[in-house]
Amino acid sequence: MNEKIAIIGGGNLGTAIAEGLINSGFVSAGNLTITKRNIETLKPFEEKGVRVSSNNLEAVKNSNWVILAVKPFQVKEVLAQIKPELDPARHSIVSVVTGIWVKDIQEIIGTSFPVFRAMPNTAIAIQESMTCICSVNASEAQTAFVHEAFNQLGKSVFIEEKLMDAATVLGACGTAYAMRYIRANIQGGIEIGFSAKVASLIAAQTVKGAAELLLQKNTHPEQEIDKVTTPKGCTIAGLNEMEHQGFSSSLIKGIVTSYKKILSDM
């Protein structure tokens, strides 16, 4: 991959993206630049051959892809700073900044650039993110490049930008929902006799395996549920009790409540 990428913002998210792209072989270390005011923390990347710099303009000048991974309050300042070096014929912008819409970026740099907005979740730290992406002014080749790049960091899907708030709830808040289910599973496991350590292992691996079944077989959850629910068995008894206690409805209500909260804060 000969594309040159500048990651503006070498914090947790920016470095996770860099590490994933390098480890997967998607980009060579020499074609990657990461910027941060204090570059001391980027030494491990420099040792791998990555360019590290505190100069955003220089990073943009030497790249054709710009991944914006700064804090939301820094976006306006950073875009205004690098704008003199940006060229719509040469540069494509990818923003992973929470809450920043494509129009917010265009208001600063203009409407001629290919702009992607990507929303990964915290599992990007282990290259298992679910990343939702939207774009404007992008060619098929540019879209394919971004899709492939984020697939190195987990899985990605293109959606309409109007669904980004909903994607935040399902894909980002969803990590917390899943963790809460696992925690409850562990607590139940302890109550029926397991140590916390063993219950944690069983609960986490079981959820991981269940998710992989859906992803690899492309099946509906009910198809997999049917395989473990025998007549008069313990699984259906437990499932029915959970439903009587509002398991599914409470989860759905939680998702909708989170979504309404995002909308009310806009």
N, C-alpha and C positions, 0 to 999 in steps of 0.2 A: 504494500500500500504506500504510494508515493505522496499522498496528500499530507500537507503540513498543517498541524493543528496547534492553536494557541488556546490554552485554558487560562482564562483571566479569573484568578481567584483560587489560590492554593490551599483552601480550607479543607474540611473533612470531605465535602462532596466533590470538589475539584480533584483532590488527590485520589479519591476512590475511583473516579472516572479514568484518571490517568493510569492508575495501577491496573485496572481491568483491561484497558485498551492495549497496554504493553504486555501483560501476562498472556493475553489471548493471541498475541502476535498480529493483531489487527493493524497496529501502527508500530513502526520502529522507534526506539527511544530518541534517535537523532532527529526525527521529524516532529517531535513534540516539545512544546515550550509551556512551562507553567510559571505564572507570575504571582507574587505576593510581596507585600511591603517588607516583611521580615523573611528573607529567603533561607535563613539558618535552618528552619524546620524542613526545608526541601532538599537538604543534603543527600538523603538516600536516593532521591531521583537523579540528582546530579551525578552521583556515583554510577548510575545505570546508563548514563549518556544523555539524559534529558537536559534540555536547556532550561535553566532556572533564572528568573530575572525579576527585578522590581520595576522594570520599565515596560508598561503596557503597550506603549506606542511601538517600541522595538519588536515586541512579540507579535503584534498584529502585522507589522511590515514584513516579517519573515514567515507568515502563514497565509493560508487561503481559507481555513476554517477557524472561526472564533467561537469558542464555547464560553459563554458568560456564566460564571459560577460565584458571583459575589452576593453580598447581602442585599435585600430589596432596597434599602435606603441608599445604597451605593450606586445603583444602576444609572441614574441620571448623570451623576458626576463622571463615572467611568466611561459611559458611551460618549459623552461630550468630549472627554479627553482623547479617546481613540478615533473619533470621527474624522480628523484630518488625514489619517492613514487608511481609512476604509474606502474601498472601491467596489461598487456593485458588480463590476465585470469580473472581479477576482475573489471577492470575499463572500462567504455565507455565514450567517449568524445563527448560533444555537443557544437559546437561553434555558437554563435549568433553575432560574430564580423563581421562587414561590410567589404567586400573586401578581406577577408582571405579565401583562397581556401583550400580544403582538403589536397592537396599536400604540402601546406605551413606548415600545422600542422605535416604532416608525416615526413617532412624533419628534424623536431626537435625531435619528440618522437619515430619515427620509423613507420613501415607499418603494425604492428601486431594488432593495436588497432581498435575496432569498432569506427568509427568517423562519426558524423552527423554534417552537416552544415545547420543551420536554419536561415531564414530571416523573422523575424516578421515586422510588421509596427507599427506606433505610437499608433494605437488603442489598442495595448496590455495593455496600461495603464488602460483601462476599460474592459479588457477581451473580446475584439472584434477584435483581430488582424486577418489578413490573413497571415499565415505563410507558406512559401515554404521551403521544406526540401529535402536534398539529403543525401546519406550515402555510406560508403564503409565498408566492412567486418562485416556487421550487420546481426544478426540472425533475424528470423521472430519475435521472442519474443521481442528482443530489438527494432526492428522497430515499433512493435505494441505499446510498452511502450512510445516511443518518439511521435508517432502519437497521442496517447491518451493524453499525457501530454500537447501538444500544442493545442489540441482541448479544453482543459480547459481554454485556453487563447483566444479563438475565433474559427477559423477554420483553418485546415492545409491540405496541399496536398504535396505528394512526386513528385519531378520532377528530371530530369537529371541535373547534376551540370552545364553543358554547358548552361542551360537556366536560371541560377541564375541572370545574368545581366539583362536579359529580365524581370525576375520576379521582380527585383528591380524597374524597370520602371513601370510595370503594378500594382504591389502591394504596393510599397512604395511611389514612385513619384505619383502614382495614387491617394493617399490621398489628395495631393495638388491639383491635377486636379479636384477632386470631390468638394473640398472646394471652388475652383474658380468658379465652376458652381453654387454652392449654393450662393456664394456672389453675382453673377450676377442675380440670381433669386430674392434675397433680394432687390437688387437695382431696378429691374423691378417691384417688389411688392410695393415698396415705390412710384414709379412713378404712379402706378395706384390706389394709395390711402391708403395703409396700413402704420402704423407706423413701424419703423425699428424693434422694438421688436416683434411685431406680424408677420411681414413679415419673420423674422428670424425663428420663431417657425414653421410657415407654411412650409417654404422652407425645413428646416432640417427634420421635421417629414415626409414630402412628399417623400423626397429622401430615408429616412430610410424605409418607407413603401414599396416603389418601389423595393428596394433591397431585402427586406424580401419576397416579392411576388416571385421573381426569385429564391431565395434560398429555400423557402419552397415548391413551386410548381414545381421547376425544369423546368421552361418554358423558351422560348426564348423571349427576349425583344419585338420583333415584335408582338408576341401573346398578350402581355399585352397592347401594344400600340393600337392594333386593337379594344380593348374593350372600349377605350375612344375616338376613332376618328369616329364620325358620319359624314355621307355625308353632305357637305357644312357647317360643324361645325367649331367652333372656334379653336379646337385642331389641326385639319389638316391644317387650315390656318396658325397657328403659326408655326407648324413643317415645313411646306413648305417654309415659309419665313426664318426660321433658316437655312435650307439646302441651299437656294439661297444665303445666306450670308456666307456659307462655314462652318457651325457648325461641321458636322461630319468630313469633310476633314481636318479642322484645328486641331481637336483633334487627329486624326490619325497622322498627320504630327508632332504634338507636341510629341507624344509617340515615334515615330521613331527618331526624333531629340535628345530626351533624351537618347535613346539607343545608337545612334551614338556617343554621347558625352562620355558615359561610355567607349565605345570601344576605342575611340581616347585617353582617359586618361590612358589607361592600359600600 
